[in-house]
Amino acid sequence: MSIFIGVTLAIIIGGFATIIGFDRERGFYPFLMIVIASIYVLFSILDGTPKTMYVELFVMFVFSAVSIVGFKKNAWIIVGALVMHGLFDAFHGDLIINQGVPSWYRSFCISYDIVAAGYLAIRLTYSGSQKKLRSTNLLSRD
């Protein structure tokens, strides 16, 4: 069920962002990536272990830094960050002991991240043309 909800939410949020026009702004997907990366920090607060929180903050910092580079340079970096976060989710429990993470979250987040990456990749590739996307500021720095 958590996979279904992750997939569904990624499609709904991506579609909503496109229909409303949120994803015309270069900062939308990088900001979304930073929010996604911050959720494990929230779970570490629930865990109550400062060491876990510091580790999760470090991981959030890494994904945030990649998101900033993607914002400044190229939206395809954000696609890669979303895929990498999905892979990170697959191994999170083996790498970081965080008792605050709900049992359903891993499969939810993997499915959300991968589908969101796919949605963004489709937007970057097939949404009219690269010229159209540049004119909507999704790819351009200007």
VEXKOL-357517 format. One record per atom (N, C-alpha, C, O): residue number from 0; residue in three letters; x, y, z; atom name. Coordinates in Angstrom, 2 decimals, padded with zeros to 5 digits. Layout:
<atoms>
seq:type:c1:c2:c3:atom
NUM:ALA:X:Y:Z:CA
...
</atoms>
This chain:
<atoms>
seq:type:c1:c2:c3:atom
0:MET:000.82:-001.20:000.00:N
0:MET:000.00:000.00:000.00:CA
0:MET:000.86:001.27:000.00:C
0:MET:000.53:002.25:-000.66:O
1:SER:001.97:001.24:000.74:N
1:SER:002.83:002.43:000.81:CA
1:SER:003.47:002.73:-000.55:C
1:SER:003.71:003.89:-000.88:O
2:ILE:003.76:001.69:-001.32:N
2:ILE:004.32:001.91:-002.67:CA
2:ILE:003.27:002.59:-003.55:C
2:ILE:003.57:003.54:-004.26:O
3:PHE:002.05:002.09:-003.50:N
3:PHE:000.96:002.67:-004.28:CA
3:PHE:000.76:004.15:-003.91:C
3:PHE:000.59:004.99:-004.79:O
4:ILE:000.78:004.45:-002.62:N
4:ILE:000.59:005.84:-002.17:CA
4:ILE:001.77:006.71:-002.62:C
4:ILE:001.56:007.84:-003.05:O
5:GLY:003.00:006.19:-002.53:N
5:GLY:004.16:006.96:-002.99:CA
5:GLY:004.10:007.27:-004.47:C
5:GLY:004.36:008.41:-004.88:O
6:VAL:003.76:006.27:-005.27:N
6:VAL:003.63:006.47:-006.72:CA
6:VAL:002.53:007.47:-007.03:C
6:VAL:002.71:008.40:-007.82:O
7:THR:001.38:007.28:-006.39:N
7:THR:000.22:008.14:-006.63:CA
7:THR:000.52:009.59:-006.24:C
7:THR:000.20:010.51:-007.00:O
8:LEU:001.11:009.78:-005.08:N
8:LEU:001.43:011.15:-004.64:CA
8:LEU:002.44:011.82:-005.56:C
8:LEU:002.30:013.00:-005.87:O
9:ALA:003.44:011.07:-006.01:N
9:ALA:004.44:011.66:-006.92:CA
9:ALA:003.78:012.12:-008.21:C
9:ALA:004.10:013.20:-008.72:O
10:ILE:002.88:011.32:-008.74:N
10:ILE:002.18:011.70:-009.98:CA
10:ILE:001.25:012.88:-009.74:C
10:ILE:001.21:013.82:-010.54:O
11:ILE:000.51:012.84:-008.64:N
11:ILE:-000.43:013.94:-008.34:CA
11:ILE:000.32:015.24:-008.08:C
11:ILE:-000.06:016.28:-008.61:O
12:ILE:001.38:015.19:-007.28:N
12:ILE:002.13:016.41:-006.97:CA
12:ILE:002.82:016.95:-008.22:C
12:ILE:002.80:018.16:-008.46:O
13:GLY:003.44:016.06:-009.01:N
13:GLY:004.07:016.50:-010.25:CA
13:GLY:003.05:017.09:-011.21:C
13:GLY:003.28:018.15:-011.79:O
14:GLY:001.93:016.42:-011.37:N
14:GLY:000.88:016.92:-012.26:CA
14:GLY:000.32:018.25:-011.78:C
14:GLY:000.11:019.16:-012.58:O
15:PHE:000.07:018.35:-010.50:N
15:PHE:-000.42:019.60:-009.91:CA
15:PHE:000.57:020.73:-010.16:C
15:PHE:000.19:021.84:-010.53:O
16:ALA:001.85:020.44:-009.94:N
16:ALA:002.89:021.47:-010.15:CA
16:ALA:002.93:021.92:-011.60:C
16:ALA:003.17:023.10:-011.88:O
17:THR:002.70:020.99:-012.52:N
17:THR:002.70:021.34:-013.94:CA
17:THR:001.46:022.15:-014.31:C
17:THR:001.55:023.18:-014.97:O
18:ILE:000.30:021.67:-013.88:N
18:ILE:-000.96:022.35:-014.22:CA
18:ILE:-001.01:023.76:-013.64:C
18:ILE:-001.38:024.70:-014.34:O
19:ILE:-000.63:023.90:-012.40:N
19:ILE:-000.66:025.22:-011.73:CA
19:ILE:000.47:026.12:-012.23:C
19:ILE:000.33:027.34:-012.27:O
20:GLY:001.59:025.50:-012.61:N
20:GLY:002.72:026.28:-013.09:CA
20:GLY:003.85:026.40:-012.09:C
20:GLY:004.82:027.12:-012.33:O
21:PHE:003.75:025.70:-010.97:N
21:PHE:004.83:025.75:-009.98:CA
21:PHE:006.16:025.30:-010.57:C
21:PHE:007.21:025.87:-010.27:O
22:ASP:006.13:024.27:-011.42:N
22:ASP:007.39:023.73:-011.93:CA
22:ASP:007.98:024.55:-013.07:C
22:ASP:008.97:024.15:-013.67:O
23:ARG:007.38:025.67:-013.37:N
23:ARG:008.00:026.61:-014.31:CA
23:ARG:009.15:027.36:-013.64:C
23:ARG:010.02:027.90:-014.31:O
24:GLU:009.13:027.37:-012.34:N
24:GLU:010.20:028.03:-011.59:CA
24:GLU:011.34:027.05:-011.36:C
24:GLU:011.11:025.92:-010.93:O
25:ARG:012.54:027.47:-011.64:N
25:ARG:013.72:026.61:-011.48:CA
25:ARG:013.86:026.06:-010.08:C
25:ARG:014.40:024.97:-009.90:O
26:GLY:013.40:026.79:-009.09:N
26:GLY:013.61:026.39:-007.70:CA
26:GLY:012.64:025.35:-007.18:C
26:GLY:012.83:024.84:-006.08:O
27:PHE:011.61:025.01:-007.94:N
27:PHE:010.59:024.10:-007.41:CA
27:PHE:011.15:022.73:-007.09:C
27:PHE:011.04:022.27:-005.95:O
28:TYR:011.74:022.05:-008.06:N
28:TYR:012.24:020.70:-007.84:CA
28:TYR:013.45:020.66:-006.90:C
28:TYR:013.54:019.74:-006.09:O
29:PRO:014.39:021.60:-006.99:N
29:PRO:015.46:021.61:-005.98:CA
29:PRO:014.92:021.77:-004.55:C
29:PRO:015.39:021.10:-003.63:O
30:PHE:013.93:022.64:-004.37:N
30:PHE:013.35:022.83:-003.05:CA
30:PHE:012.64:021.55:-002.60:C
30:PHE:012.76:021.16:-001.44:O
31:LEU:011.92:020.91:-003.51:N
31:LEU:011.26:019.65:-003.20:CA
31:LEU:012.28:018.61:-002.75:C
31:LEU:012.03:017.86:-001.81:O
32:MET:013.43:018.55:-003.41:N
32:MET:014.48:017.60:-003.05:CA
32:MET:015.01:017.88:-001.64:C
32:MET:015.26:016.95:-000.88:O
33:ILE:015.17:019.14:-001.31:N
33:ILE:015.64:019.51:000.04:CA
33:ILE:014.62:019.09:001.10:C
33:ILE:014.99:018.59:002.16:O
34:VAL:013.35:019.30:000.82:N
34:VAL:012.29:018.89:001.75:CA
34:VAL:012.30:017.38:001.92:C
34:VAL:012.21:016.88:003.04:O
35:ILE:012.41:016.65:000.82:N
35:ILE:012.46:015.19:000.88:CA
35:ILE:013.63:014.74:001.77:C
35:ILE:013.47:013.85:002.61:O
36:ALA:014.79:015.35:001.57:N
36:ALA:015.98:014.97:002.35:CA
36:ALA:015.84:015.33:003.83:C
36:ALA:016.48:014.72:004.68:O
37:SER:015.01:016.31:004.13:N
37:SER:014.88:016.74:005.54:CA
37:SER:013.97:015.84:006.37:C
37:SER:013.99:015.92:007.59:O
38:ILE:013.20:015.00:005.74:N
38:ILE:012.23:014.18:006.48:CA
38:ILE:012.94:013.21:007.42:C
38:ILE:012.44:012.96:008.52:O
39:TYR:014.07:012.65:007.01:N
39:TYR:014.81:011.76:007.91:CA
39:TYR:015.31:012.50:009.15:C
39:TYR:015.44:011.90:010.22:O
40:VAL:015.58:013.79:009.01:N
40:VAL:015.97:014.58:010.18:CA
40:VAL:014.81:014.64:011.17:C
40:VAL:015.01:014.49:012.38:O
41:LEU:013.61:014.85:010.67:N
41:LEU:012.42:014.84:011.52:CA
41:LEU:012.31:013.50:012.25:C
41:LEU:012.07:013.46:013.45:O
42:PHE:012.49:012.41:011.52:N
42:PHE:012.41:011.10:012.15:CA
42:PHE:013.50:010.91:013.20:C
42:PHE:013.28:010.23:014.20:O
43:SER:014.66:011.50:012.98:N
43:SER:015.74:011.38:013.97:CA
43:SER:015.39:012.13:015.25:C
43:SER:015.83:011.74:016.33:O
44:ILE:014.63:013.20:015.13:N
44:ILE:014.16:013.91:016.33:CA
44:ILE:013.20:013.01:017.11:C
44:ILE:013.24:012.98:018.33:O
45:LEU:012.35:012.29:016.39:N
45:LEU:011.46:011.33:017.05:CA
45:LEU:012.25:010.21:017.70:C
45:LEU:011.87:009.71:018.75:O
46:ASP:013.37:009.82:017.07:N
46:ASP:014.24:008.79:017.63:CA
46:ASP:014.85:009.25:018.95:C
46:ASP:015.02:008.45:019.87:O
47:GLY:015.16:010.53:019.04:N
47:GLY:015.67:011.10:020.28:CA
47:GLY:017.15:010.91:020.51:C
47:GLY:017.64:011.20:021.61:O
48:THR:017.89:010.43:019.53:N
48:THR:019.32:010.22:019.67:CA
48:THR:020.07:011.33:018.93:C
48:THR:019.98:011.41:017.70:O
49:PRO:020.81:012.18:019.65:N
49:PRO:021.52:013.27:018.97:CA
49:PRO:022.47:012.79:017.88:C
49:PRO:022.58:013.43:016.83:O
50:LYS:023.17:011.67:018.11:N
50:LYS:024.11:011.17:017.10:CA
50:LYS:023.36:010.86:015.79:C
50:LYS:023.85:011.19:014.71:O
51:THR:022.20:010.25:015.89:N
51:THR:021.41:009.95:014.70:CA
51:THR:021.00:011.24:014.00:C
51:THR:021.04:011.33:012.78:O
52:MET:020.62:012.24:014.78:N
52:MET:020.21:013.51:014.19:CA
52:MET:021.38:014.14:013.43:C
52:MET:021.19:014.68:012.34:O
53:TYR:022.59:014.09:013.99:N
53:TYR:023.74:014.69:013.32:CA
53:TYR:024.06:013.96:012.02:C
53:TYR:024.40:014.59:011.02:O
54:VAL:023.95:012.64:012.03:N
54:VAL:024.18:011.87:010.80:CA
54:VAL:023.13:012.23:009.75:C
54:VAL:023.47:012.45:008.59:O
55:GLU:021.86:012.28:010.16:N
55:GLU:020.79:012.62:009.22:CA
55:GLU:020.94:014.06:008.71:C
55:GLU:020.65:014.34:007.55:O
56:LEU:021.39:014.97:009.57:N
56:LEU:021.63:016.35:009.13:CA
56:LEU:022.74:016.40:008.09:C
56:LEU:022.67:017.16:007.12:O
57:PHE:023.77:015.59:008.28:N
57:PHE:024.86:015.54:007.31:CA
57:PHE:024.35:015.05:005.96:C
57:PHE:024.66:015.63:004.92:O
58:VAL:023.56:013.98:005.98:N
58:VAL:023.00:013.45:004.73:CA
58:VAL:022.10:014.49:004.07:C
58:VAL:022.14:014.67:002.85:O
59:MET:021.29:015.17:004.87:N
59:MET:020.44:016.24:004.34:CA
59:MET:021.30:017.34:003.70:C
59:MET:020.97:017.86:002.64:O
60:PHE:022.40:017.68:004.37:N
60:PHE:023.30:018.70:003.83:CA
60:PHE:023.84:018.28:002.46:C
60:PHE:023.91:019.10:001.55:O
61:VAL:024.23:017.02:002.32:N
61:VAL:024.77:016.53:001.04:CA
61:VAL:023.71:016.65:-000.06:C
61:VAL:023.99:017.17:-001.14:O
62:PHE:022.49:016.16:000.21:N
62:PHE:021.44:016.25:-000.80:CA
62:PHE:021.05:017.71:-001.06:C
62:PHE:020.71:018.06:-002.19:O
63:SER:021.09:018.55:-000.05:N
63:SER:020.80:019.97:-000.24:CA
63:SER:021.85:020.63:-001.11:C
63:SER:021.53:021.44:-001.98:O
64:ALA:023.11:020.29:-000.88:N
64:ALA:024.20:020.85:-001.69:CA
64:ALA:024.04:020.43:-003.16:C
64:ALA:024.22:021.25:-004.06:O
65:VAL:023.72:019.17:-003.39:N
65:VAL:023.50:018.70:-004.76:CA
65:VAL:022.31:019.43:-005.38:C
65:VAL:022.34:019.78:-006.55:O
66:SER:021.27:019.65:-004.58:N
66:SER:020.10:020.38:-005.08:CA
66:SER:020.44:021.81:-005.46:C
66:SER:019.94:022.33:-006.45:O
67:ILE:021.28:022.45:-004.68:N
67:ILE:021.70:023.81:-004.99:CA
67:ILE:022.51:023.84:-006.29:C
67:ILE:022.33:024.72:-007.12:O
68:VAL:023.40:022.86:-006.45:N
68:VAL:024.16:022.77:-007.71:CA
68:VAL:023.21:022.56:-008.88:C
68:VAL:023.37:023.18:-009.93:O
69:GLY:022.21:021.68:-008.70:N
69:GLY:021.22:021.46:-009.74:CA
69:GLY:020.45:022.72:-010.07:C
69:GLY:020.15:022.99:-011.24:O
70:PHE:020.12:023.48:-009.06:N
70:PHE:019.42:024.75:-009.25:CA
70:PHE:020.28:025.72:-010.06:C
70:PHE:019.79:026.41:-010.95:O
71:LYS:021.55:025.78:-009.73:N
71:LYS:022.45:026.73:-010.38:CA
71:LYS:022.88:026.29:-011.78:C
71:LYS:023.09:027.12:-012.66:O
72:LYS:023.02:024.97:-011.97:N
72:LYS:023.63:024.48:-013.21:CA
72:LYS:022.66:023.83:-014.19:C
72:LYS:022.57:024.24:-015.34:O
73:ASN:021.93:022.80:-013.72:N
73:ASN:021.15:022.01:-014.66:CA
73:ASN:020.13:021.17:-013.90:C
73:ASN:020.48:020.51:-012.92:O
74:ALA:018.89:021.19:-014.34:N
74:ALA:017.81:020.46:-013.66:CA
74:ALA:018.00:018.95:-013.72:C
74:ALA:017.42:018.23:-012.90:O
75:TRP:018.80:018.45:-014.67:N
75:TRP:019.05:017.01:-014.72:CA
75:TRP:019.79:016.53:-013.46:C
75:TRP:019.67:015.36:-013.09:O
76:ILE:020.52:017.39:-012.83:N
76:ILE:021.18:017.04:-011.57:CA
76:ILE:020.14:016.71:-010.50:C
76:ILE:020.36:015.84:-009.66:O
77:ILE:019.01:017.39:-010.54:N
77:ILE:017.92:017.12:-009.59:CA
77:ILE:017.31:015.75:-009.87:C
77:ILE:016.96:015.02:-008.94:O
78:VAL:017.19:015.39:-011.14:N
78:VAL:016.71:014.05:-011.48:CA
78:VAL:017.64:013.01:-010.85:C
78:VAL:017.18:012.06:-010.22:O
79:GLY:018.93:013.22:-011.01:N
79:GLY:019.92:012.31:-010.41:CA
79:GLY:019.83:012.28:-008.90:C
79:GLY:019.95:011.22:-008.29:O
80:ALA:019.62:013.45:-008.28:N
80:ALA:019.50:013.51:-006.82:CA
80:ALA:018.28:012.73:-006.33:C
80:ALA:018.36:012.03:-005.32:O
81:LEU:017.17:012.84:-007.04:N
81:LEU:015.97:012.09:-006.66:CA
81:LEU:016.20:010.58:-006.79:C
81:LEU:015.80:009.82:-005.91:O
82:VAL:016.85:010.16:-007.86:N
82:VAL:017.16:008.74:-008.02:CA
82:VAL:018.11:008.28:-006.91:C
82:VAL:017.90:007.23:-006.31:O
83:MET:019.13:009.07:-006.65:N
83:MET:020.09:008.71:-005.60:CA
83:MET:019.41:008.66:-004.23:C
83:MET:019.75:007.80:-003.41:O
84:HIS:018.48:009.54:-003.97:N
84:HIS:017.77:009.49:-002.70:CA
84:HIS:016.92:008.23:-002.61:C
84:HIS:016.80:007.63:-001.55:O
85:GLY:016.32:007.84:-003.74:N
85:GLY:015.58:006.58:-003.76:CA
85:GLY:016.49:005.40:-003.44:C
85:GLY:016.10:004.50:-002.69:O
86:LEU:017.69:005.38:-004.00:N
86:LEU:018.66:004.33:-003.69:CA
86:LEU:019.10:004.42:-002.23:C
86:LEU:019.25:003.40:-001.56:O
87:PHE:019.30:005.63:-001.75:N
87:PHE:019.64:005.83:-000.34:CA
87:PHE:018.55:005.26:000.56:C
87:PHE:018.84:004.62:001.57:O
88:ASP:017.29:005.51:000.19:N
88:ASP:016.17:004.96:000.97:CA
88:ASP:016.25:003.44:001.06:C
88:ASP:015.96:002.86:002.10:O
89:ALA:016.65:002.80:-000.04:N
89:ALA:016.72:001.34:-000.06:CA
89:ALA:017.72:000.80:000.95:C
89:ALA:017.54:-000.29:001.48:O
90:PHE:018.78:001.58:001.23:N
90:PHE:019.83:001.12:002.14:CA
90:PHE:019.88:001.89:003.45:C
90:PHE:020.74:001.64:004.28:O
91:HIS:018.96:002.84:003.64:N
91:HIS:018.99:003.70:004.81:CA
91:HIS:019.06:002.92:006.11:C
91:HIS:019.89:003.21:006.97:O
92:GLY:018.20:001.93:006.26:N
92:GLY:018.15:001.15:007.49:CA
92:GLY:019.42:000.37:007.76:C
92:GLY:019.73:000.07:008.92:O
93:ASP:020.17:000.03:006.71:N
93:ASP:021.45:-000.67:006.87:CA
93:ASP:022.58:000.29:007.21:C
93:ASP:023.58:-000.10:007.83:O
94:LEU:022.43:001.55:006.82:N
94:LEU:023.49:002.54:007.01:CA
94:LEU:023.33:003.35:008.29:C
94:LEU:024.31:003.67:008.95:O
95:ILE:022.09:003.69:008.62:N
95:ILE:021.82:004.58:009.75:CA
95:ILE:020.72:003.96:010.61:C
95:ILE:019.65:003.62:010.11:O
96:ILE:020.99:003.81:011.88:N
96:ILE:019.97:003.30:012.80:CA
96:ILE:019.16:004.49:013.29:C
96:ILE:019.64:005.32:014.07:O
97:ASN:017.92:004.57:012.82:N
97:ASN:017.03:005.67:013.18:CA
97:ASN:015.68:005.05:013.54:C
97:ASN:014.87:004.74:012.67:O
98:GLN:015.46:004.89:014.83:N
98:GLN:014.24:004.23:015.32:CA
98:GLN:012.98:005.05:015.07:C
98:GLN:011.88:004.53:015.22:O
99:GLY:013.13:006.31:014.69:N
99:GLY:011.98:007.16:014.44:CA
99:GLY:011.33:006.95:013.08:C
99:GLY:010.22:007.44:012.83:O
100:VAL:012.02:006.22:012.19:N
100:VAL:011.49:006.01:010.84:CA
100:VAL:010.39:004.94:010.90:C
100:VAL:010.63:003.83:011.35:O
101:PRO:009.19:005.28:010.44:N
101:PRO:008.10:004.29:010.43:CA
101:PRO:008.42:003.14:009.48:C
101:PRO:009.15:003.32:008.50:O
102:SER:007.89:001.97:009.76:N
102:SER:008.18:000.78:008.95:CA
102:SER:007.74:000.94:007.50:C
102:SER:008.37:000.36:006.61:O
103:TRP:006.70:001.68:007.23:N
103:TRP:006.18:001.86:005.88:CA
103:TRP:006.94:002.91:005.07:C
103:TRP:006.79:002.97:003.85:O
104:TYR:007.76:003.72:005.73:N
104:TYR:008.34:004.88:005.06:CA
104:TYR:009.33:004.52:003.96:C
104:TYR:009.37:005.17:002.91:O
105:ARG:010.12:003.49:004.18:N
105:ARG:011.15:003.12:003.20:CA
105:ARG:010.53:002.87:001.82:C
105:ARG:010.96:003.46:000.83:O
106:SER:009.53:002.00:001.75:N
106:SER:008.93:001.68:000.45:CA
106:SER:008.17:002.89:-000.12:C
106:SER:008.16:003.09:-001.33:O
107:PHE:007.55:003.67:000.75:N
107:PHE:006.87:004.89:000.30:CA
107:PHE:007.87:005.85:-000.35:C
107:PHE:007.64:006.34:-001.46:O
108:CYS:008.97:006.10:000.35:N
108:CYS:009.92:007.11:-000.12:CA
108:CYS:010.66:006.64:-001.38:C
108:CYS:010.91:007.44:-002.28:O
109:ILE:011.01:005.35:-001.44:N
109:ILE:011.66:004.83:-002.65:CA
109:ILE:010.75:005.07:-003.85:C
109:ILE:011.18:005.60:-004.88:O
110:SER:009.49:004.68:-003.71:N
110:SER:008.56:004.80:-004.84:CA
110:SER:008.31:006.27:-005.19:C
110:SER:008.24:006.62:-006.36:O
111:TYR:008.17:007.12:-004.17:N
111:TYR:007.96:008.54:-004.45:CA
111:TYR:009.16:009.12:-005.19:C
111:TYR:009.00:009.77:-006.23:O
112:ASP:010.35:008.90:-004.66:N
112:ASP:011.56:009.49:-005.25:CA
112:ASP:011.77:009.06:-006.69:C
112:ASP:012.07:009.89:-007.55:O
113:ILE:011.62:007.77:-006.96:N
113:ILE:011.87:007.26:-008.31:CA
113:ILE:010.82:007.79:-009.30:C
113:ILE:011.17:008.19:-010.41:O
114:VAL:009.56:007.79:-008.89:N
114:VAL:008.51:008.30:-009.78:CA
114:VAL:008.66:009.81:-009.99:C
114:VAL:008.46:010.30:-011.10:O
115:ALA:009.00:010.54:-008.93:N
115:ALA:009.22:011.99:-009.08:CA
115:ALA:010.40:012.26:-010.01:C
115:ALA:010.34:013.19:-010.82:O
116:ALA:011.46:011.47:-009.91:N
116:ALA:012.60:011.62:-010.82:CA
116:ALA:012.16:011.34:-012.25:C
116:ALA:012.54:012.07:-013.17:O
117:GLY:011.38:010.30:-012.44:N
117:GLY:010.87:009.98:-013.78:CA
117:GLY:009.98:011.08:-014.32:C
117:GLY:010.07:011.43:-015.50:O
118:TYR:009.12:011.62:-013.47:N
118:TYR:008.23:012.70:-013.90:CA
118:TYR:009.03:013.92:-014.34:C
118:TYR:008.76:014.51:-015.39:O
119:LEU:010.03:014.29:-013.53:N
119:LEU:010.86:015.44:-013.89:CA
119:LEU:011.63:015.15:-015.18:C
119:LEU:011.75:016.04:-016.03:O
120:ALA:012.15:013.95:-015.33:N
120:ALA:012.88:013.60:-016.56:CA
120:ALA:011.97:013.71:-017.78:C
120:ALA:012.38:014.19:-018.83:O
121:ILE:010.74:013.26:-017.63:N
121:ILE:009.78:013.38:-018.74:CA
121:ILE:009.50:014.84:-019.04:C
121:ILE:009.46:015.24:-020.21:O
122:ARG:009.32:015.65:-018.01:N
122:ARG:009.09:017.09:-018.21:CA
122:ARG:010.27:017.73:-018.93:C
122:ARG:010.08:018.55:-019.83:O
123:LEU:011.48:017.37:-018.53:N
123:LEU:012.66:017.96:-019.14:CA
123:LEU:012.85:017.51:-020.59:C
123:LEU:013.36:018.27:-021.42:O
124:THR:012.43:016.30:-020.89:N
124:THR:012.65:015.73:-022.22:CA
124:THR:011.53:016.02:-023.20:C
124:THR:011.79:016.41:-024.34:O
125:TYR:010.29:015.84:-022.77:N
125:TYR:009.18:015.81:-023.71:CA
125:TYR:008.17:016.94:-023.59:C
125:TYR:007.18:016.93:-024.32:O
126:SER:008.35:017.87:-022.74:N
126:SER:007.36:018.91:-022.55:CA
126:SER:007.48:019.96:-023.65:C
126:SER:008.05:021.03:-023.45:O
127:GLY:006.95:019.64:-024.80:N
127:GLY:007.05:020.56:-025.94:CA
127:GLY:008.40:020.46:-026.57:C
127:GLY:008.59:019.71:-027.53:O
128:SER:009.36:021.21:-026.05:N
128:SER:010.73:021.19:-026.54:CA
128:SER:011.63:021.75:-025.47:C
128:SER:011.17:022.36:-024.51:O
129:GLN:012.93:021.53:-025.64:N
129:GLN:013.89:022.12:-024.71:CA
129:GLN:013.77:023.64:-024.72:C
129:GLN:013.93:024.29:-023.68:O
130:LYS:013.49:024.21:-025.89:N
130:LYS:013.34:025.66:-025.99:CA
130:LYS:012.17:026.12:-025.13:C
130:LYS:012.27:027.12:-024.42:O
131:LYS:011.05:025.40:-025.18:N
131:LYS:009.89:025.77:-024.38:CA
131:LYS:010.23:025.71:-022.88:C
131:LYS:009.85:026.60:-022.12:O
132:LEU:010.95:024.65:-022.47:N
132:LEU:011.31:024.53:-021.06:CA
132:LEU:012.25:025.66:-020.64:C
132:LEU:012.14:026.20:-019.54:O
133:ARG:013.18:026.01:-021.53:N
133:ARG:014.07:027.12:-021.19:CA
133:ARG:013.27:028.41:-021.01:C
133:ARG:013.59:029.24:-020.15:O
134:SER:012.24:028.56:-021.81:N
134:SER:011.45:029.79:-021.71:CA
134:SER:010.62:029.81:-020.42:C
134:SER:010.17:030.87:-019.99:O
135:THR:010.41:028.64:-019.81:N
135:THR:009.67:028.61:-018.56:CA
135:THR:010.62:028.63:-017.35:C
135:THR:010.18:028.48:-016.21:O
136:ASN:011.90:028.81:-017.60:N
136:ASN:012.91:028.93:-016.58:CA
136:ASN:013.30:027.63:-015.90:C
136:ASN:014.13:027.64:-014.99:O
137:LEU:012.73:026.49:-016.31:N
137:LEU:013.05:025.23:-015.65:CA
137:LEU:014.50:024.85:-015.87:C
137:LEU:015.14:024.31:-014.97:O
138:LEU:015.04:025.13:-017.04:N
138:LEU:016.41:024.74:-017.34:CA
138:LEU:017.40:025.91:-017.33:C
138:LEU:018.60:025.70:-017.13:O
139:SER:016.92:027.09:-017.55:N
139:SER:017.86:028.20:-017.71:CA
139:SER:018.22:028.83:-016.40:C
139:SER:017.47:028.75:-015.42:O
140:ARG:019.37:029.47:-016.37:N
140:ARG:019.82:030.18:-015.18:CA
140:ARG:019.30:031.60:-015.17:C
140:ARG:019.27:032.24:-014.12:O
141:ASP:018.89:032.11:-016.31:N
141:ASP:018.48:033.52:-016.41:CA
141:ASP:017.09:033.74:-015.88:C
141:ASP:016.59:034.86:-015.89:O
</atoms>
